[in-house]
Amino acid sequence: MRILFGTDGIRGIAGAELSAELAFKVGNAIALIEKERQRHKVAGNPQLFVGKDTRVSCDMLCNALSAGAAAGGLCVYDCGVLPTPALAYITRLHGSAGVMISASHNTYEFNGLKILRDGFKLPDAEEARIEKVVLSDGVDVCTHAGIGRVLDYSQARGEYVRWVLGKYPDGRIGFPGKSAVRVVMDPGNGAAYRIAPEVLRVLGVEVLLVNDEPDGFNINLECGSQHTHTLRRKVLETKADFGIAYDGDADRCIFVDDRGKLTDGDKLMAVTALYYRDKGILTGNQIVATVMSNLGLETFLKENHIGMERTRVGDRYVLEKMLANDRVLGGEQSGHVIFLDRSTTGDGLITSLTVLEAVAHFGLPLSRLTERIPEYPQILRNVKVNDRERVMESAAIKEAIEECKGALGDDGRILLRPSGTEPLIRIMLEGKDMDVICRIAEEIAAKVERADA
């Protein structure tokens, strides 16, 4: 069982579980591994690119991690505030490793370290290797010319923006019969607060902003992709065509349609799958989703002769299955959507632009495109626990799950899983009758609490 890494890197309360000391050790461990990997590739010190979101602890962790990496012999390039997918592109552009300092959708007191290489998140085996080095308590320190430097690399932002805009040689996204498209954008006071509106405006979209004044403490605070009430109200008030919300590091996005209704990752995948099929680029006529995606998505795709493969929760596992099965489109209900013909990771900005393209292609409002997608009642229940492993191995819990599966039959699903980033057991139930699944969810939650006692 891994100690430091969860499903999306290392995460915890900044200054407590994720301390400056730990960040130093992680940077130093990366240096040890990257020097070995890059020794035949570059002259001078191997490179490490570092990006961050807007939370107050990012500077502390960036300085500590950079010091550990430089002490171990890496040349560290500080890219400043940057979305995770932008840093992924930078690492692919330069053929190097990177670390994104962010806790994604969590509030400011949390932070995290996501390690990238050549555009991709590290596989589990590579993270396990880094963890082993960190926990060994050894430190690899260079001397003389072997010591690395820490350099400003603020041009990373421009490199990413030019790459995105390069996908639109006409300089705009054309909507038939509309002179301008109005979007209300909520970057969640996070990493996309400058880049995302800039790109859309260059492409001819009118952008109205909410929650775009980060102060180190307000990232994801009642805003962004998990809190869309302000965005939905603003879309209706301004008669906007769309609302777009990002999480703290902008690797996911959620839409609000012209009627103020939330459009999650499942519906975004459904619309873009039809668009990709029309363009003839939906490989295998299949998409990849996770066990959390609604049965309604699967039903809708099947009606449109598109297949869906499921994998475990986590965009890294979606990507693994996409690469293994040669799929071009996949994602999660949470808004992580991967378009492998465009990017190597979930990218909120790329997703936004692709959805806008799809809507322009069909010539219908987003609300009309999504109203045919059924949505089974679904309930998510998080139970705080002390020992996730003990709960998941409990015979009583396993027996209760099997009983619930029998009660739901083919018209519903139950999923129990430990959170990869928090001390929680997540319960998901789906079925045709909301009262029934709510009752079952409460029964399971009570049994989880007893199993943890």
Rosetta blueprint (number, residue, H / E / L):
1 M L
2 R L
3 I L
4 L L
5 F E
6 G E
7 T L
8 D L
9 G E
10 I E
11 R E
12 G E
13 I E
14 A E
15 G L
16 A L
17 E L
18 L E
19 S L
20 A H
21 E H
22 L H
23 A H
24 F H
25 K H
26 V H
27 G H
28 N H
29 A H
30 I H
31 A H
32 L H
33 I H
34 E H
35 K H
36 E H
37 R H
38 Q H
39 R L
40 H L
41 K L
42 V L
43 A L
44 G L
45 N L
46 P L
47 Q E
48 L E
49 F E
50 V E
51 G E
52 K E
53 D L
54 T L
55 R L
56 V L
57 S L
58 C H
59 D H
60 M H
61 L H
62 C H
63 N H
64 A H
65 L H
66 S H
67 A H
68 G H
69 A H
70 A H
71 A H
72 G L
73 G L
74 L L
75 C E
76 V E
77 Y E
78 D E
79 C E
80 G E
81 V E
82 L L
83 P L
84 T H
85 P H
86 A H
87 L H
88 A H
89 Y H
90 I H
91 T H
92 R H
93 L H
94 H H
95 G L
96 S L
97 A E
98 G E
99 V E
100 M E
101 I E
102 S L
103 A L
104 S L
105 H L
106 N L
107 T L
108 Y L
109 E L
110 F E
111 N E
112 G E
113 L E
114 K E
115 I E
116 L E
117 R E
118 D L
119 G L
120 F E
121 K E
122 L L
123 P L
124 D H
125 A H
126 E H
127 E H
128 A H
129 R H
130 I H
131 E H
132 K H
133 V H
134 V H
135 L H
136 S L
137 D L
138 G L
139 V L
140 D L
141 V L
142 C L
143 T L
144 H H
145 A H
146 G H
147 I L
148 G L
149 R L
150 V E
151 L E
152 D E
153 Y L
154 S L
155 Q L
156 A H
157 R H
158 G H
159 E H
160 Y H
161 V H
162 R H
163 W H
164 V H
165 L H
166 G L
167 K L
168 Y L
169 P L
170 D L
171 G L
172 R L
173 I L
174 G L
175 F L
176 P L
177 G L
178 K L
179 S L
180 A L
181 V E
182 R E
183 V E
184 V E
185 M E
186 D E
187 P L
188 G L
189 N L
190 G L
191 A L
192 A L
193 Y L
194 R L
195 I H
196 A H
197 P H
198 E H
199 V H
200 L H
201 R H
202 V H
203 L L
204 G L
205 V E
206 E E
207 V E
208 L E
209 L E
210 V L
211 N L
212 D L
213 E L
214 P L
215 D L
216 G L
217 F L
218 N L
219 I L
220 N L
221 L L
222 E L
223 C L
224 G H
225 S H
226 Q H
227 H L
228 T L
229 H H
230 T H
231 L H
232 R H
233 R H
234 K H
235 V H
236 L H
237 E H
238 T H
239 K L
240 A L
241 D L
242 F E
243 G E
244 I E
245 A E
246 Y E
247 D L
248 G L
249 D L
250 A L
251 D L
252 R L
253 C E
254 I E
255 F E
256 V E
257 D L
258 D L
259 R L
260 G L
261 K L
262 L E
263 T E
264 D L
265 G H
266 D H
267 K H
268 L H
269 M H
270 A H
271 V H
272 T H
273 A H
274 L H
275 Y H
276 Y H
277 R H
278 D H
279 K H
280 G L
281 I L
282 L L
283 T H
284 G H
285 N H
286 Q E
287 I E
288 V E
289 A E
290 T E
291 V L
292 M L
293 S L
294 N L
295 L H
296 G H
297 L H
298 E H
299 T H
300 F H
301 L H
302 K H
303 E H
304 N L
305 H L
306 I L
307 G E
308 M E
309 E E
310 R E
311 T E
312 R L
313 V L
314 G L
315 D H
316 R H
317 Y H
318 V H
319 L H
320 E H
321 K H
322 M H
323 L H
324 A H
325 N H
326 D L
327 R L
328 V L
329 L E
330 G E
331 G E
332 E L
333 Q L
334 S L
335 G L
336 H L
337 V E
338 I E
339 F E
340 L L
341 D L
342 R L
343 S L
344 T L
345 T L
346 G L
347 D L
348 G H
349 L H
350 I H
351 T H
352 S H
353 L H
354 T H
355 V H
356 L H
357 E H
358 A H
359 V H
360 A H
361 H H
362 F H
363 G L
364 L L
365 P L
366 L H
367 S H
368 R H
369 L H
370 T H
371 E L
372 R L
373 I L
374 P L
375 E L
376 Y L
377 P L
378 Q E
379 I E
380 L E
381 R E
382 N E
383 V E
384 K E
385 V L
386 N L
387 D L
388 R H
389 E H
390 R H
391 V H
392 M H
393 E H
394 S L
395 A H
396 A H
397 I H
398 K H
399 E H
400 A H
401 I H
402 E H
403 E H
404 C H
405 K H
406 G H
407 A H
408 L H
409 G H
410 D H
411 D H
412 G L
413 R E
414 I E
415 L E
416 L E
417 R E
418 P E
419 S L
420 G L
421 T L
422 E L
423 P L
424 L E
425 I E
426 R E
427 I E
428 M E
429 L E
430 E E
431 G L
432 K L
433 D L
434 M H
435 D H
436 V H
437 I H
438 C H
439 R H
440 I H
441 A H
442 E H
443 E H
444 I H
445 A H
446 A H
447 K H
448 V H
449 E H
450 R H
451 A H
452 D H
453 A L
